[in-house]
């Protein structure tokens, strides 16, 4: 964008100068700072960060805290109530916009003192481009109950609310950002679009799932439960599961989250598709392990039945010989 604006202005200046008999050129830095600031505020976060790397003059304008605050609030209205440290909204965007890469540290490897003592969840649910839920949830992550129980954070439980129009689960978009207030680090804990939409025929509910895979075989899965009979959202929650489909304890989930917060991010184009593929691979692996366990259990049952039958026949033979 910067090159395009500079090139257009240079061509215009050269044409005017040629008409006057003098060739002139105008660089983008010659524009008033307030005009450049207005232009930069119309960019998305990735473009704004790229423009800041173009030259020293644009670096200062691209680092404007007010610009980054407005950009973050436009994307995530809930972060208005989230306490930030260090780099403020610019650092929040750098942490929370990209998807987390697979962390090398497995769950349980982090010492208890390195785990977040408190988690802040900034949850924004959109339907058809309109925000229908924006909420901040604070979780005490240091209690023995939380560390020992399966990891779960509820943003909406059984309250239900009606959207301006009937909710179509496939058209939902969810942003769930986890923030560690002590360090100021943040993590994108959900895919922006559903990775699956399943209907529960018994209750009439439809569940849209938004998931990302972390390191150590842990996946964070946010579920949005929609009641199709009344066209409203009934439940929004975040859980963690392992590669076998079981729940992950709060301690192990926090270790995976802390490792992902400190790890790399996937911010390149196609990262959302890659995140979906990683989750699909995670699901296939989980299904394969379940099938393998089912076959193993069937073989064990068959062996036990065979041993029992052999013992019974042996007992009958002994009675016959007597």
C-alpha positions as a Markdown table, in Angstrom:
| # | Residue | x | y | z |
|---|---|---|---|---|
| 1 | Unk | 0.0 | 0.0 | 0.0 |
| 2 | Unk | 2.8 | 2.4 | 0.9 |
| 3 | Unk | 4.6 | 1.8 | -2.3 |
| 4 | Unk | 1.4 | 2.3 | -4.3 |
| 5 | Unk | 0.6 | 5.6 | -2.6 |
| 6 | Unk | 4.1 | 6.8 | -3.0 |
| 7 | Unk | 4.2 | 5.8 | -6.7 |
| 8 | Unk | 0.9 | 7.5 | -7.5 |
| 9 | Unk | 2.0 | 10.7 | -5.8 |
| 10 | Unk | 5.4 | 10.7 | -7.5 |
| 11 | Unk | 3.8 | 10.3 | -10.9 |
| 12 | Unk | 1.4 | 13.2 | -10.2 |
| 13 | Unk | 4.3 | 15.5 | -8.9 |
| 14 | Unk | 6.4 | 14.6 | -11.9 |
| 15 | Unk | 3.6 | 15.5 | -14.4 |
| 16 | Unk | 3.0 | 18.8 | -12.7 |
| 17 | Unk | 6.7 | 19.6 | -12.6 |
| 18 | Unk | 7.1 | 18.7 | -16.3 |
| 19 | Unk | 4.3 | 21.1 | -17.2 |
| 20 | Unk | 6.2 | 23.9 | -15.3 |
| 21 | Unk | 9.5 | 22.9 | -16.8 |
| 22 | Unk | 10.9 | 21.4 | -13.6 |
| 23 | Unk | 10.7 | 17.7 | -12.7 |
| 24 | Unk | 9.7 | 17.1 | -9.0 |
| 25 | Unk | 9.0 | 14.0 | -7.0 |
| 26 | Unk | 7.0 | 13.5 | -3.9 |
| 27 | Unk | 7.7 | 10.7 | -1.4 |
| 28 | Unk | 5.1 | 9.3 | 0.9 |
| 29 | Unk | 7.0 | 10.8 | 3.9 |
| 30 | Unk | 6.2 | 14.2 | 2.5 |
| 31 | Unk | 2.5 | 13.8 | 3.3 |
| 32 | Unk | 1.3 | 15.4 | 6.6 |
| 33 | Unk | 1.4 | 13.0 | 9.5 |
| 34 | Unk | -2.3 | 13.4 | 10.3 |
| 35 | Unk | -3.2 | 12.3 | 6.7 |
| 36 | Unk | -0.9 | 9.3 | 7.0 |
| 37 | Unk | -2.4 | 8.4 | 10.3 |
| 38 | Unk | -5.9 | 8.5 | 8.9 |
| 39 | Unk | -4.8 | 6.2 | 6.1 |
| 40 | Unk | -3.1 | 3.7 | 8.4 |
| 41 | Unk | -6.3 | 3.5 | 10.6 |
| 42 | Unk | -8.1 | 2.0 | 7.7 |
| 43 | Unk | -5.7 | -1.0 | 7.4 |
| 44 | Unk | -6.1 | -4.4 | 9.0 |
| 45 | Unk | -3.7 | -5.5 | 11.7 |
| 46 | Unk | -1.4 | -7.6 | 9.4 |
| 47 | Unk | -1.1 | -4.8 | 6.9 |
| 48 | Unk | -0.5 | -2.2 | 9.6 |
| 49 | Unk | 2.3 | -4.3 | 11.0 |
| 50 | Unk | 3.8 | -4.7 | 7.5 |
| 51 | Unk | 3.7 | -0.9 | 6.9 |
| 52 | Unk | 5.5 | -0.3 | 10.1 |
| 53 | Unk | 8.5 | -2.2 | 8.7 |
| 54 | Unk | 8.7 | -0.1 | 5.6 |
| 55 | Unk | 10.7 | 2.9 | 7.0 |
| 56 | Unk | 11.5 | 4.7 | 10.2 |
| 57 | Unk | 8.9 | 7.4 | 9.5 |
| 58 | Unk | 6.1 | 4.9 | 9.1 |
| 59 | Unk | 7.3 | 2.8 | 12.0 |
| 60 | Unk | 6.3 | 5.5 | 14.5 |
| 61 | Unk | 2.9 | 6.1 | 13.0 |
| 62 | Unk | 2.2 | 2.4 | 12.7 |
| 63 | Unk | 2.9 | 1.9 | 16.4 |
| 64 | Unk | 0.3 | 4.5 | 17.5 |
| 65 | Unk | -1.5 | 3.0 | 20.6 |
| 66 | Unk | -4.8 | 4.6 | 19.7 |
| 67 | Unk | -4.7 | 3.0 | 16.3 |
| 68 | Unk | -4.1 | -0.5 | 17.7 |
| 69 | Unk | -6.7 | 0.0 | 20.4 |
| 70 | Unk | -9.3 | 0.9 | 17.8 |
| 71 | Unk | -8.3 | -2.0 | 15.6 |
| 72 | Unk | -8.5 | -4.5 | 18.5 |
| 73 | Unk | -11.9 | -3.2 | 19.8 |
| 74 | Unk | -13.3 | -3.4 | 16.3 |
| 75 | Unk | -12.3 | -7.1 | 16.1 |
| 76 | Unk | -12.9 | -8.1 | 19.7 |
| 77 | Unk | -15.3 | -5.8 | 21.6 |
| 78 | Unk | -14.8 | -7.8 | 24.8 |
| 79 | Unk | -11.1 | -6.7 | 25.2 |
| 80 | Unk | -12.3 | -3.3 | 26.3 |
| 81 | Unk | -12.6 | -4.9 | 29.8 |
| 82 | Unk | -9.4 | -6.9 | 29.8 |
| 83 | Unk | -6.4 | -5.5 | 31.7 |
| 84 | Unk | -3.3 | -5.3 | 29.5 |
| 85 | Unk | 0.4 | -5.0 | 30.3 |
| 86 | Unk | 3.5 | -4.2 | 28.4 |
| 87 | Unk | 2.9 | -3.5 | 24.7 |
| 88 | Unk | -0.8 | -2.9 | 25.2 |
| 89 | Unk | -3.2 | -3.6 | 22.3 |
| 90 | Unk | -0.4 | -4.0 | 19.8 |
| 91 | Unk | 1.1 | -6.9 | 21.7 |
| 92 | Unk | -2.3 | -8.3 | 22.3 |
| 93 | Unk | -2.9 | -8.4 | 18.5 |
| 94 | Unk | 0.5 | -10.0 | 17.9 |
| 95 | Unk | -0.3 | -12.8 | 20.4 |
| 96 | Unk | -4.1 | -13.3 | 19.8 |
| 97 | Unk | -4.6 | -12.8 | 16.1 |
| 98 | Unk | -2.4 | -15.6 | 14.8 |
| 99 | Unk | -3.1 | -19.2 | 15.5 |
| 100 | Unk | -0.8 | -21.0 | 18.0 |
| 101 | Unk | 1.8 | -23.4 | 16.6 |
| 102 | Unk | 2.3 | -26.8 | 18.2 |
| 103 | Unk | 4.3 | -26.3 | 21.4 |
| 104 | Unk | 7.2 | -28.6 | 22.0 |
| 105 | Unk | 6.5 | -28.8 | 25.8 |
| 106 | Unk | 4.1 | -31.7 | 26.7 |
| 107 | Unk | 1.4 | -31.2 | 29.3 |
| 108 | Unk | 2.7 | -31.6 | 32.9 |
| 109 | Unk | 6.2 | -30.6 | 32.0 |
| 110 | Unk | 5.9 | -27.1 | 33.4 |
| 111 | Unk | 6.4 | -26.6 | 37.1 |
| 112 | Unk | 3.3 | -25.6 | 39.1 |
| 113 | Unk | 4.7 | -22.2 | 39.9 |
| 114 | Unk | 5.0 | -21.4 | 36.2 |
| 115 | Unk | 1.4 | -22.0 | 35.5 |
| 116 | Unk | -1.0 | -19.1 | 35.2 |
| 117 | Unk | -2.7 | -18.4 | 38.6 |
| 118 | Unk | -5.6 | -16.6 | 36.8 |
| 119 | Unk | -7.0 | -16.7 | 33.3 |
| 120 | Unk | -9.0 | -14.0 | 31.6 |
| 121 | Unk | -11.2 | -15.1 | 28.7 |
| 122 | Unk | -12.4 | -12.5 | 26.2 |
| 123 | Unk | -15.2 | -14.1 | 24.3 |
| 124 | Unk | -16.9 | -12.6 | 21.2 |
| 125 | Unk | -19.5 | -14.4 | 19.2 |
| 126 | Unk | -20.7 | -13.1 | 15.8 |
| 127 | Unk | -23.5 | -14.2 | 13.6 |
| 128 | Unk | -23.8 | -12.9 | 10.1 |
| 129 | Unk | -21.1 | -10.3 | 10.8 |
| 130 | Unk | -23.0 | -8.9 | 13.8 |
| 131 | Unk | -21.7 | -9.3 | 17.4 |
| 132 | Unk | -24.4 | -11.2 | 19.4 |
| 133 | Unk | -22.3 | -12.0 | 22.5 |
| 134 | Unk | -19.3 | -10.1 | 24.1 |
| 135 | Unk | -18.2 | -11.2 | 27.5 |
| 136 | Unk | -15.1 | -11.3 | 29.8 |
| 137 | Unk | -14.8 | -14.3 | 32.1 |
| 138 | Unk | -12.2 | -14.4 | 34.9 |
| 139 | Unk | -11.1 | -17.9 | 36.2 |
| 140 | Unk | -9.2 | -18.7 | 39.3 |
| 141 | Unk | -6.7 | -21.2 | 37.9 |
| 142 | Unk | -4.8 | -21.7 | 41.2 |
| 143 | Unk | -7.4 | -23.6 | 43.2 |
| 144 | Unk | -7.0 | -27.3 | 43.8 |
| 145 | Unk | -10.5 | -27.9 | 42.4 |
| 146 | Unk | -9.7 | -26.3 | 39.1 |
| 147 | Unk | -6.3 | -28.0 | 38.8 |
| 148 | Unk | -7.7 | -31.4 | 39.5 |
| 149 | Unk | -10.9 | -31.3 | 37.6 |
| 150 | Unk | -11.3 | -31.5 | 33.8 |
| 151 | Unk | -10.5 | -28.1 | 32.2 |
| 152 | Unk | -13.6 | -26.1 | 31.5 |
| 153 | Unk | -14.5 | -22.4 | 31.3 |
| 154 | Unk | -18.1 | -21.3 | 30.8 |
| 155 | Unk | -19.0 | -18.0 | 29.1 |
| 156 | Unk | -22.7 | -18.8 | 29.0 |
| 157 | Unk | -24.5 | -21.6 | 30.8 |
| 158 | Unk | -28.2 | -22.4 | 30.4 |
| 159 | Unk | -29.2 | -18.7 | 30.3 |
| 160 | Unk | -29.9 | -18.5 | 26.7 |
| 161 | Unk | -30.4 | -15.3 | 24.7 |
| 162 | Unk | -32.3 | -14.5 | 21.5 |
| 163 | Unk | -30.3 | -13.1 | 18.6 |
| 164 | Unk | -31.9 | -10.4 | 16.4 |
| 165 | Unk | -32.6 | -13.2 | 13.9 |
| 166 | Unk | -32.7 | -17.0 | 14.1 |
| 167 | Unk | -29.2 | -18.4 | 14.6 |
| 168 | Unk | -27.7 | -20.6 | 11.9 |
| 169 | Unk | -24.8 | -22.4 | 13.6 |
| 170 | Unk | -22.8 | -22.7 | 10.4 |
| 171 | Unk | -22.8 | -18.9 | 10.1 |
| 172 | Unk | -21.3 | -18.3 | 13.6 |
| 173 | Unk | -17.9 | -16.9 | 14.1 |
| 174 | Unk | -16.2 | -17.2 | 17.5 |
| 175 | Unk | -13.2 | -15.5 | 19.1 |
| 176 | Unk | -12.0 | -16.9 | 22.4 |
| 177 | Unk | -8.8 | -15.2 | 23.7 |
| 178 | Unk | -7.1 | -16.5 | 26.8 |
| 179 | Unk | -5.0 | -13.8 | 28.6 |
| 180 | Unk | -2.6 | -14.4 | 31.5 |
| 181 | Unk | -2.8 | -11.1 | 33.5 |
| 182 | Unk | 0.5 | -11.8 | 35.3 |
| 183 | Unk | 2.6 | -11.9 | 32.1 |
| 184 | Unk | 0.3 | -10.1 | 29.7 |
| 185 | Unk | 0.6 | -13.0 | 27.2 |
| 186 | Unk | -2.5 | -14.0 | 25.2 |
| 187 | Unk | -3.5 | -17.0 | 23.1 |
| 188 | Unk | -6.1 | -17.5 | 20.4 |
| 189 | Unk | -8.0 | -20.5 | 21.8 |
| 190 | Unk | -10.6 | -21.2 | 19.1 |
| 191 | Unk | -10.8 | -21.3 | 15.3 |
| 192 | Unk | -12.7 | -18.4 | 13.9 |
| 193 | Unk | -15.1 | -20.6 | 11.9 |
| 194 | Unk | -16.7 | -23.9 | 13.1 |
| 195 | Unk | -14.6 | -27.0 | 12.5 |
| 196 | Unk | -17.8 | -29.1 | 12.9 |
| 197 | Unk | -21.5 | -28.6 | 13.3 |
| 198 | Unk | -23.4 | -31.6 | 14.9 |
| 199 | Unk | -27.1 | -31.9 | 15.6 |
| 200 | Unk | -28.3 | -33.7 | 18.8 |
| 201 | Unk | -31.5 | -35.4 | 17.6 |
| 202 | Unk | -32.6 | -36.3 | 21.1 |
| 203 | Unk | -32.6 | -32.7 | 22.5 |
| 204 | Unk | -33.0 | -30.8 | 19.2 |
| 205 | Unk | -29.8 | -28.8 | 19.9 |
| 206 | Unk | -27.1 | -28.1 | 17.4 |
| 207 | Unk | -23.4 | -27.8 | 18.6 |
| 208 | Unk | -20.9 | -25.7 | 16.6 |
| 209 | Unk | -17.3 | -26.5 | 17.6 |
| 210 | Unk | -14.4 | -24.2 | 17.3 |
| 211 | Unk | -11.0 | -25.8 | 18.0 |
| 212 | Unk | -7.2 | -25.4 | 17.9 |
| 213 | Unk | -4.6 | -28.1 | 18.6 |
| 214 | Unk | -1.8 | -27.3 | 21.1 |
| 215 | Unk | 1.3 | -29.3 | 21.8 |
| 216 | Unk | 1.4 | -32.5 | 23.8 |
| 217 | Unk | -1.7 | -33.9 | 22.1 |
| 218 | Unk | -4.0 | -31.4 | 23.7 |
| 219 | Unk | -6.8 | -29.6 | 21.8 |
| 220 | Unk | -8.8 | -26.7 | 23.0 |
| 221 | Unk | -12.4 | -27.0 | 21.9 |
| 222 | Unk | -15.0 | -24.2 | 22.3 |
| 223 | Unk | -18.6 | -25.4 | 21.9 |
| 224 | Unk | -21.6 | -23.1 | 21.1 |
| 225 | Unk | -24.9 | -24.9 | 21.7 |
| 226 | Unk | -27.9 | -23.5 | 19.8 |
| 227 | Unk | -31.5 | -24.4 | 20.5 |
| 228 | Unk | -33.0 | -24.6 | 17.0 |
| 229 | Unk | -36.6 | -24.7 | 18.4 |
| 230 | Unk | -36.3 | -21.1 | 19.6 |
| 231 | Unk | -33.4 | -19.9 | 17.5 |
| 232 | Unk | -31.1 | -18.8 | 20.3 |
| 233 | Unk | -27.7 | -19.6 | 21.8 |
| 234 | Unk | -28.0 | -21.6 | 25.0 |
| 235 | Unk | -24.4 | -22.4 | 26.0 |
| 236 | Unk | -20.8 | -21.3 | 25.2 |
| 237 | Unk | -17.9 | -23.1 | 26.8 |
| 238 | Unk | -14.3 | -24.0 | 26.4 |
| 239 | Unk | -12.9 | -27.5 | 27.2 |
| 240 | Unk | -9.6 | -29.4 | 26.6 |
| 241 | Unk | -9.3 | -33.0 | 25.5 |
| 242 | Unk | -6.5 | -35.4 | 24.8 |
| 243 | Unk | -5.7 | -37.6 | 21.9 |
| 244 | Unk | -7.9 | -40.4 | 23.3 |
| 245 | Unk | -10.9 | -38.2 | 23.6 |
| 246 | Unk | -10.8 | -37.9 | 27.3 |
| 247 | Unk | -10.9 | -34.7 | 29.4 |
| 248 | Unk | -7.6 | -33.0 | 30.3 |
| 249 | Unk | -7.1 | -31.8 | 33.9 |
| 250 | Unk | -6.8 | -28.1 | 34.6 |
| 251 | Unk | -3.2 | -28.5 | 35.5 |
| 252 | Unk | -2.2 | -30.3 | 32.3 |
| 253 | Unk | -4.4 | -27.9 | 30.2 |
| 254 | Unk | -2.7 | -24.9 | 31.8 |
| 255 | Unk | 0.7 | -26.3 | 31.1 |
| 256 | Unk | -0.2 | -26.7 | 27.4 |
| 257 | Unk | -1.7 | -23.2 | 27.3 |
| 258 | Unk | 1.4 | -21.6 | 29.0 |
| 259 | Unk | 3.7 | -23.4 | 26.5 |
| 260 | Unk | 1.6 | -22.2 | 23.6 |
| 261 | Unk | 1.5 | -18.6 | 24.9 |
| 262 | Unk | 5.3 | -18.6 | 25.0 |
| 263 | Unk | 5.7 | -20.5 | 21.7 |
| 264 | Unk | 5.5 | -19.6 | 18.1 |
| 265 | Unk | 2.4 | -18.4 | 16.1 |
| 266 | Unk | 1.1 | -19.2 | 12.7 |
| 267 | Unk | 0.2 | -15.9 | 11.1 |
| 268 | Unk | 0.8 | -16.6 | 7.4 |
| 269 | Unk | -1.9 | -16.8 | 4.9 |
| 270 | Unk | -3.8 | -20.1 | 5.0 |
| 271 | Unk | -3.2 | -20.5 | 8.7 |
| 272 | Unk | -6.9 | -20.9 | 9.4 |
| 273 | Unk | -7.1 | -23.8 | 6.8 |
| 274 | Unk | -4.0 | -25.3 | 8.3 |
| 275 | Unk | -5.5 | -25.1 | 11.8 |
| 276 | Unk | -8.6 | -26.9 | 10.5 |
| 277 | Unk | -6.4 | -29.6 | 8.9 |
| 278 | Unk | -4.5 | -30.1 | 12.2 |
| 279 | Unk | -7.7 | -30.5 | 14.1 |
| 280 | Unk | -9.1 | -33.0 | 11.5 |
| 281 | Unk | -5.8 | -35.0 | 11.8 |
| 282 | Unk | -6.2 | -34.9 | 15.6 |
| 283 | Unk | -9.8 | -36.2 | 15.3 |
| 284 | Unk | -8.7 | -39.0 | 12.9 |
| 285 | Unk | -5.9 | -40.0 | 15.3 |
| 286 | Unk | -8.4 | -40.1 | 18.2 |
| 287 | Unk | -10.8 | -42.2 | 16.1 |
| 288 | Unk | -8.0 | -44.6 | 15.2 |
| 289 | Unk | -7.0 | -45.0 | 18.8 |
| 290 | Unk | -10.6 | -45.7 | 19.8 |
| 291 | Unk | -10.9 | -48.4 | 17.1 |
| 292 | Unk | -7.6 | -49.9 | 18.1 |
| 293 | Unk | -8.7 | -50.1 | 21.8 |
| 294 | Unk | -12.0 | -51.6 | 20.8 |
| 295 | Unk | -10.3 | -54.3 | 18.8 |
| 296 | Unk | -7.9 | -54.9 | 21.6 |
| 297 | Unk | -10.7 | -55.2 | 24.1 |
| 298 | Unk | -12.5 | -57.6 | 21.8 |
| 299 | Unk | -9.4 | -59.8 | 21.5 |
| 300 | Unk | -9.0 | -59.8 | 25.3 |
| 301 | Unk | -12.7 | -60.7 | 25.7 |
| 302 | Unk | -12.3 | -63.5 | 23.2 |
| 303 | Unk | -9.2 | -64.8 | 24.9 |
| 304 | Unk | -10.9 | -64.7 | 28.3 |
| 305 | Unk | -13.9 | -66.5 | 26.9 |
| 306 | Unk | -11.6 | -69.1 | 25.3 |
| 307 | Unk | -9.7 | -69.7 | 28.6 |
| 308 | Unk | -13.0 | -69.9 | 30.5 |
| 309 | Unk | -14.4 | -72.4 | 28.0 |
| 310 | Unk | -11.2 | -74.5 | 28.1 |
| 311 | Unk | -11.3 | -74.5 | 31.9 |
| 312 | Unk | -14.9 | -75.6 | 31.9 |
| 313 | Unk | -14.2 | -78.4 | 29.4 |
| 314 | Unk | -11.3 | -79.5 | 31.5 |
| 315 | Unk | -13.5 | -79.6 | 34.5 |
| 316 | Unk | -16.1 | -81.7 | 32.7 |
| 317 | Unk | -13.4 | -84.1 | 31.5 |
| 318 | Unk | -12.1 | -84.5 | 35.1 |
| 319 | Unk | -15.6 | -85.3 | 36.3 |
| 320 | Unk | -16.1 | -87.8 | 33.5 |
| 321 | Unk | -12.8 | -89.6 | 34.3 |
| 322 | Unk | -13.9 | -90.0 | 37.9 |
